[in-house]
C-alpha cells in the first residue's frame, strides 16, 4: 500500500531543496531603484538585475549638494543592466561667470556579478542629456572620462564621451575578457570661459555592463540540499517496492 503521508513529506523536502538552489542562482533586482548619490557615498549600494554596485567613493568635487544627483538602476535590458546619473538640482551647471568657471566630480565604485554563471564582457558610457551654449566657439563644454580595472587592478577599458568644440562624442563602448567584478572610476567635468551667453549643463549620463554565460560547476554545499532530497525520495521508492506483495 502506498504511504501517501510519507510521499508528501519527501515531496515537500524536494521542493524546498529546489527553492534553495533557485534562490542561489536567481539573485537579482529587476525593479528600477533610485538612490541619492550621497547615500551611496555614505556606504550604500544598489543592484540592477544581477549586478551589485557597491564600495562607492567620492574622490573629489567642487559641487555643493550631491544629494541632488540620483543614481537609478537600468533594468530594461536584463543582459545589459546598468545605472543612470541624473541631476535634479542644476548642480552640474555653470553659466556666464568668470573665465574658467567649472564643475567636476570624481568618484569610483565596484560592480560585481551576483550570478556565478555570468561575467561582464563589455561596458558602455553614454552622454544622454545636456545643454551647451558656446560649443561652436569653444567657450563651453562637457567631458566624462571612465577607467575600468579588474580585481587585480589591471586596466581593462578606457572610455570618454564629450561635448566640446569639434569633439562631439556621446557614446563610447569597450570590450574585454569576461570579469566577475570590476572597479570603475569616473570623472565628470564641465566648463565655461566667461562669456555672458556661455552655458554648460549636464542632465544625465549612463553606464551599462553586459555579460556572457560561463561554465561553472556548482559548489557541493549548493547542491547538498537538492541531493539529500533526491536520495531520500529514491530510498522511499525502493522501500515501497519491497513492501509490495510479489
Order of alpha helices (4+ residues) and beta strands (2+ residues): alpha-beta-alpha-beta-beta-beta-beta-beta-beta-beta-beta-beta-beta-beta-beta-beta-alpha
